[in-house]
Amino acid sequence: MKKKIAGTILIILGAIIIASAVFMRYSAVKKQKDMITKFEKTLKDMGDNEVNNEKNGTSSSPKDSPDKDALKAIAIMEIPKINLDAAVAEGTDVNTLRYAIGHFEGTALPGKKGNFCVAGHRNYTYSEYFKKADELTNGDEIILKTKEGNYTYKVTDKKIVEPEEVSVLNPTKEATITIVTCTPGATKRLIIKGELSK
């Protein structure tokens, strides 16, 4: 009898764990879609405002700024090789990385000189943005869509480092990109480096 009760409890606990993982995954996907939709709307609104301003001979004022929520995404990253299309948000805290690719604060912005550094998950629980990052090879494109324009980086290097190897985030003279994600098992970090395409 006790074995049956213990077995039933284990089954219930297992079901709860699976349901929790599915719910977290669903929440992450929904939040990511919302961020992309809002960011794309921001880009469209900015374009519409510019057209209207040109017609009317006026300029945008602060009150014309798009919804603040839309500004949480600073860019959309596309990597055709691995079918990635995801929002990039400011910060690399736990909450940001649940729902987006995170930009390391203090590093360069997309398209600017310096090292534009981002981090993202590759596991099922939250989001698998970089699940196939190990398939990237030199020359593959990483595209960043921003309010200032689109920027294309070409992959130049791929390596695995220890978690404490922070030199990969060091500033660079040229416009470069660094993608940081975990290896399977999360014991080490997979680093993808790229340079802005001329």
Secondary structure as GFF3:
##gff-version 3
##sequence-region A 1 198
A	DSSP	alpha_helix	2	56	.	.	.	ID=ss1
A	DSSP	three_ten_helix	62	64	.	.	.	ID=ss2
A	DSSP	three_ten_helix	68	72	.	.	.	ID=ss3
A	DSSP	beta_strand	73	79	.	.	.	ID=ss4
A	DSSP	three_ten_helix	80	82	.	.	.	ID=ss5
A	DSSP	beta_strand	84	90	.	.	.	ID=ss6
A	DSSP	alpha_helix	94	99	.	.	.	ID=ss7
A	DSSP	beta_strand	101	103	.	.	.	ID=ss8
A	DSSP	beta_strand	114	119	.	.	.	ID=ss9
A	DSSP	three_ten_helix	133	135	.	.	.	ID=ss10
A	DSSP	beta_strand	141	145	.	.	.	ID=ss11
A	DSSP	beta_strand	150	161	.	.	.	ID=ss12
A	DSSP	three_ten_helix	166	169	.	.	.	ID=ss13
A	DSSP	beta_strand	175	182	.	.	.	ID=ss14
A	DSSP	beta_strand	189	196	.	.	.	ID=ss15
###
